[in-house]
Amino acid sequence: MSRADGTDEVDHTDDTGGAAGGTTRVVVVDDHPLWREALSRDLGEAGFAVVGTAGSVAQALRVLAATRPDLVVLDLGLPDGSGVEVIRALVGSAGSPHPLTGAPVSILIVSASGEQTDVLDAVRAGASGYLLKSARPEELVDAVRRTARGTAVFTAGLAALVLGDMARAARDQGPRSEAGSPPTPRLTPREIEVLRLVAKGLSSRDAARRLGVSHRTVQNHVHNVLAKLQLRNRVELTRFAVREGYDDAS
């Protein structure tokens, strides 16, 4: 769903903001000190706990291991490598603790680059969302807030790019093989309906209108499906739905 602020979002949690159980702990990784400090200040004023900052891949890995944040705001262009290296270090297999932090971490890319390869490399590695640095300060803070709630936030137009890439990958890969694969947990008929709409890129509000139910009901279904499938966020859920062919149904 496109918003007036020029971002696309796919949301699946409540509208209260913040991580469950307390203030969201954030680490900001960017190689420009003034930008890093400004965003950290804005996030602090908005009620987030900025528990660390870093300006390189090496520094980021040390800070993330020491602080164990809930969310990372990450630039891709770092002096000693790519932010994708940080994503890969953070992201474990579905349902497993992240190697550096021991718990799931949301990763919002905020980059000057809108190049297709940069966007797709970041999302394939495990980023939760992707925002361009041209966004206004209040848009950046709002994007962090929505990411903390579990929303996949993308600068307008990038969500369609990501969904298209998932569809192509699913066609190339084909459905998951039955042999040697763990059985997929049983989903209810309504959960399957919601999953099909997720695969088509609908937000919770759009899915609720389509199904004739409340926004909160759809959010609850998505939360349950994530838990059953041991997936971390809406991006992973969409990837699963496309791979399994749920986007083919009308």
C-alpha positions in Angstrom: 0.0 0.0 0.0 1.4 3.4 -0.9 1.3 6.2 1.6 1.2 10.0 1.2 4.8 10.3 2.4 6.1 8.4 -0.6 6.7 5.0 1.0 5.1 1.6 0.5 4.2 -0.4 3.5 3.0 -3.9 4.3 2.0 -4.0 8.0 0.9 -6.8 10.2 1.1 -5.7 13.8 -0.7 -3.1 16.0 -0.5 0.6 15.7 1.0 1.3 19.1 4.6 1.4 17.9 7.7 0.1 19.6 8.8 -3.5 20.5 6.6 -5.6 22.6 7.5 -5.3 26.3 9.3 -1.9 26.3 11.3 0.7 24.5 12.8 -0.4 21.2 16.6 -0.6 21.3 18.2 0.8 18.1 21.7 0.8 16.6 22.5 3.3 13.8 25.2 2.3 11.3 26.4 4.9 8.9 29.7 6.3 7.8 28.7 10.0 7.9 29.1 11.1 11.6 26.8 14.2 11.3 24.0 12.2 9.6 24.4 9.4 12.2 24.3 11.8 15.1 21.3 13.7 13.7 19.2 10.5 13.2 20.2 9.2 16.6 19.1 12.4 18.2 15.8 12.4 16.3 15.2 8.7 17.3 16.0 9.5 20.9 13.5 12.4 20.9 10.9 10.1 19.4 11.2 7.7 22.4 13.6 5.1 21.0 16.7 3.9 23.0 19.7 4.4 20.7 22.1 2.0 22.4 24.9 2.3 19.9 26.3 3.8 16.7 28.9 2.6 14.2 30.6 3.9 11.1 32.0 0.8 9.5 31.3 -2.9 9.1 33.9 -3.9 11.7 32.7 -1.4 14.3 29.1 -2.4 13.6 29.8 -6.1 14.3 31.4 -5.2 17.6 28.6 -2.8 18.7 25.8 -5.1 17.7 27.3 -8.0 19.6 27.7 -5.8 22.7 24.3 -4.1 22.6 21.9 -6.7 21.2 19.4 -4.2 19.7 15.9 -4.8 18.6 16.4 -2.9 15.3 19.3 -1.7 13.2 19.2 1.3 10.9 21.9 0.4 8.3 23.6 2.1 5.4 25.0 0.0 2.6 28.0 2.1 1.7 30.5 1.6 4.5 34.3 2.3 4.2 35.4 -1.3 4.9 32.7 -3.2 3.0 29.0 -3.4 2.3 26.2 -3.2 4.8 25.0 -6.5 3.3 27.9 -8.1 5.3 26.3 -6.8 8.5 22.9 -8.2 7.5 24.4 -11.6 6.8 26.1 -11.6 10.1 22.9 -10.7 11.9 20.5 -13.0 10.1 20.3 -16.7 11.2 18.1 -19.3 9.8 14.3 -19.0 10.3 13.4 -19.7 13.8 17.0 -19.6 15.1 18.6 -16.9 17.2 20.7 -14.3 15.3 24.4 -15.2 15.6 25.5 -11.8 17.0 22.6 -10.8 19.2 20.9 -14.1 20.2 17.5 -12.7 19.3 15.6 -11.6 16.2 16.6 -8.2 14.8 14.7 -6.0 12.4 17.0 -4.3 9.8 16.0 -1.1 8.0 18.3 -0.1 5.2 18.6 3.7 4.8 20.8 4.3 1.8 21.6 6.9 -0.9 21.4 4.2 -3.5 18.2 3.1 -5.1 19.9 0.8 -7.6 18.1 -2.4 -8.2 21.0 -4.6 -7.4 21.6 -2.8 -4.0 17.9 -3.1 -3.0 17.6 -6.8 -4.0 21.0 -7.8 -2.5 19.9 -6.2 0.8 16.4 -7.8 0.9 17.8 -11.2 -0.2 20.3 -11.1 2.6 17.5 -10.4 5.2 16.7 -6.7 5.4 13.2 -5.9 6.6 12.8 -2.7 4.6 14.6 -0.2 2.4 14.4 3.6 2.5 16.3 6.2 0.5 18.2 8.9 2.3 16.3 11.6 0.4 13.4 11.0 2.9 12.7 13.8 5.4 13.8 13.4 9.0 10.2 12.8 10.2 9.7 10.1 7.4 12.9 8.4 8.6 11.6 8.3 12.2 8.2 7.1 11.1 9.8 4.4 9.0 11.8 3.2 12.0 8.7 3.2 14.1 6.8 1.1 11.5 9.7 -1.3 11.2 9.8 -1.8 14.9 6.1 -2.8 14.7 6.9 -5.4 12.1 6.0 -3.4 9.0 8.1 -3.9 5.8 8.8 -0.3 4.7 10.0 0.6 1.3 10.5 3.9 -0.6 7.7 4.1 -3.1 8.2 1.7 -6.0 10.7 -0.5 -4.4 8.1 -2.9 -2.9 7.0 -3.9 -6.3 10.6 -4.5 -7.3 11.1 -6.8 -4.4 7.9 -8.7 -5.0 8.8 -9.1 -8.7 12.2 -10.5 -7.7 10.5 -13.0 -5.3 8.2 -14.2 -8.0 11.0 -14.7 -10.5 13.0 -16.6 -7.9 10.0 -18.8 -7.1 9.5 -19.7 -10.7 13.2 -20.6 -11.1 13.2 -22.6 -7.9 9.8 -24.3 -8.2 7.8 -25.5 -5.2 9.7 -26.9 -2.2 10.4 -30.6 -2.6 8.3 -32.9 -0.5 11.2 -35.4 0.0 13.6 -34.5 2.8 11.7 -31.3 3.7 10.0 -30.8 7.1 6.2 -30.8 6.8 4.6 -27.3 6.5 2.5 -26.6 9.7 -1.2 -26.8 9.1 -2.8 -23.5 8.4 -6.5 -22.7 8.9 -8.6 -21.8 5.8 -8.7 -18.1 6.9 -4.9 -18.1 7.4 -4.5 -19.5 3.9 -6.7 -16.7 2.5 -4.6 -14.1 4.3 -1.4 -15.7 3.1 -2.6 -15.5 -0.5 -3.3 -11.8 -0.1 0.1 -11.3 1.4 1.7 -12.9 -1.6 -0.1 -10.4 -3.8 1.4 -7.5 -1.8 -1.7 -6.3 0.0 -1.3 -4.6 3.3 -3.3 -5.7 6.3 -5.8 -2.9 5.8 -6.3 -3.8 2.1 -6.6 -7.5 3.0 -9.2 -6.7 5.7 -11.3 -4.8 3.2 -11.0 -7.6 0.7 -12.1 -10.2 3.3 -14.7 -8.1 5.1 -13.0 -8.3 8.5 -11.2 -5.9 10.8 -7.7 -4.7 10.3 -6.8 -6.2 13.7 -8.2 -9.6 12.7 -5.9 -9.7 9.7 -3.0 -8.7 11.9 -3.7 -11.5 14.3 -3.9 -14.0 11.4 -0.5 -12.9 10.0 1.0 -13.0 13.5 -0.2 -16.6 13.9 1.1 -17.6 10.4 4.5 -16.1 11.1 4.7 -18.1 14.4 3.5 -21.4 12.8 6.0 -21.1 9.9 8.8 -19.8 12.2 9.4 -16.7 10.0 10.6 -13.3 11.3 8.8 -10.7 9.3 6.5 -9.9 6.4 9.3 -10.0 3.8 10.1 -13.6 4.8 6.3 -14.5 4.8 5.9 -13.0 1.3 9.0 -15.0 0.1 7.5 -18.2 1.5 4.0 -17.5 -0.1 5.5 -16.8 -3.5 7.8 -19.8 -3.4 4.9 -22.1 -2.4 2.6 -20.8 -5.1 0.1 -19.0 -3.0 0.4 -15.9 -5.2 -1.1 -17.9 -8.2 -4.6 -18.2 -6.7 -7.2 -15.6 -7.6 
